[in-house]
Amino acid sequence: MTTVRRRGVWLFTGVALICLLLAGGVSYLADSAPDGLESVLDDGCTETGGELRGSCAGQHARDHALADSPLADYAVAGNDSLTGVAGVLGVLATLAVAGGLFRLLRRRAGKPAGPDG
């Protein structure tokens, strides 16, 4: 393994570990209602019994198609105490997709970079 390649593996491993530590640990310190956009959209309305009353843009909001998915709302299967687990799973999924794309799209040694060589 070349020095440059070894350095890249260490960099990827270090970044992955930092991301996993942040997702798994710091996510428990996050606010339980972090959505500032939703707060702004609800300006001018009051919530009564789960319904918005008044005049605001938030009255037209609906749940998205993946609202019932296992990792929706920064939780695992709706369990808010598993925020860190959801963060770690999200980081692992992102690293897997990014690593796969990098591996798929990287330039191969000894092969031309494009159609012009």
C-alpha positions as MATLAB code, in Angstrom:
seq = 'MTTVRRRGVWLFTGVALICLLLAGGVSYLADSAPDGLESVLDDGCTETGGELRGSCAGQHARDHALADSPLADYAVAGNDSLTGVAGVLGVLATLAVAGGLFRLLRRRAGKPAGPDG';
ca = [
       0.000    0.000    0.000;
       1.414    3.379   -0.982;
       1.947    6.176    1.502;
      -0.701    8.371   -0.149;
      -3.258    5.568   -0.088;
      -2.437    4.716    3.535;
      -2.842    8.386    4.449;
      -6.253    8.430    2.750;
      -7.400    5.377    4.697;
      -6.333    6.988    7.983;
      -8.091   10.236    7.035;
     -11.325    8.437    6.143;
     -11.159    6.366    9.340;
     -10.513    9.455   11.483;
     -13.351   11.429    9.921;
     -15.689    8.443   10.278;
     -14.842    8.039   13.984;
     -15.341   11.746   14.690;
     -18.696   11.702   12.873;
     -19.817    8.610   14.767;
     -18.809   10.109   18.125;
     -20.632   13.348   17.369;
     -23.741   11.582   16.080;
     -23.843    9.116   18.949;
     -22.916   11.388   21.817;
     -23.667   15.008   21.065;
     -27.101   14.243   19.627;
     -28.384   13.567   23.157;
     -27.612   17.193   23.994;
     -29.692   18.521   21.090;
     -32.948   20.367   21.619;
     -36.025   18.161   21.470;
     -37.725   20.675   19.138;
     -34.894   21.995   16.926;
     -36.922   23.083   13.906;
     -36.613   26.873   13.603;
     -38.344   26.900   10.214;
     -41.439   25.274   11.691;
     -41.447   27.847   14.479;
     -41.340   30.712   11.962;
     -44.104   29.129    9.879;
     -46.312   28.934   12.970;
     -45.954   32.662   13.782;
     -49.424   34.199   13.896;
     -51.138   30.978   14.970;
     -51.879   29.312   18.262;
     -51.966   25.565   18.753;
     -55.096   24.224   20.388;
     -55.618   20.489   20.717;
     -53.076   19.715   17.999;
     -54.662   22.156   15.503;
     -53.314   25.548   14.460;
     -55.776   28.415   14.825;
     -55.237   31.838   13.304;
     -53.453   32.877   10.117;
     -50.027   31.398    9.386;
     -48.217   29.471    6.676;
     -47.843   26.450    8.974;
     -51.554   25.631    8.679;
     -50.911   24.135    5.243;
     -48.047   21.869    6.338;
     -48.468   18.108    6.037;
     -46.295   15.162    7.062;
     -43.896   14.011    4.370;
     -44.078   10.581    2.735;
     -41.386    9.119    5.025;
     -42.862   10.393    8.299;
     -43.689    6.818    9.374;
     -40.280    5.382    8.424;
     -38.125    3.715   11.117;
     -35.668    6.643   11.420;
     -38.114    9.559   11.101;
     -37.815   12.563   13.440;
     -34.301   11.694   14.675;
     -35.530    8.597   16.503;
     -35.567    4.836   16.023;
     -39.105    3.473   15.513;
     -40.549    6.540   17.278;
     -38.481    6.045   20.454;
     -37.068    9.497   21.238;
     -34.550    8.088   23.730;
     -32.671    6.448   20.820;
     -31.639    9.709   19.137;
     -27.951    8.768   19.272;
     -28.611    5.388   17.654;
     -30.530    7.092   14.843;
     -27.611    9.498   14.384;
     -25.065    6.678   14.237;
     -27.199    4.739   11.736;
     -27.535    7.876    9.609;
     -23.776    8.461    9.647;
     -23.090    4.818    8.744;
     -25.558    4.984    5.847;
     -24.035    8.242    4.599;
     -20.482    6.878    4.856;
     -21.506    3.700    3.024;
     -23.092    5.638    0.159;
     -20.198    8.132   -0.032;
     -17.576    5.377    0.150;
     -19.365    3.394   -2.546;
     -19.573    6.433   -4.816;
     -15.914    7.319   -4.278;
     -14.900    3.755   -5.030;
     -17.111    3.628   -8.113;
     -16.093    7.011   -9.511;
     -12.394    7.123   -8.627;
      -9.750    7.189  -11.315;
      -8.028    3.880  -11.743;
      -4.220    3.830  -11.767;
      -2.882    3.508  -15.314;
      -6.223    4.290  -16.960;
      -6.907    7.549  -18.825;
      -8.897   10.228  -17.018;
     -11.357   10.834  -19.819;
     -11.998   10.510  -23.546;
      -8.977   12.695  -24.413;
      -6.607   10.627  -22.280;
];
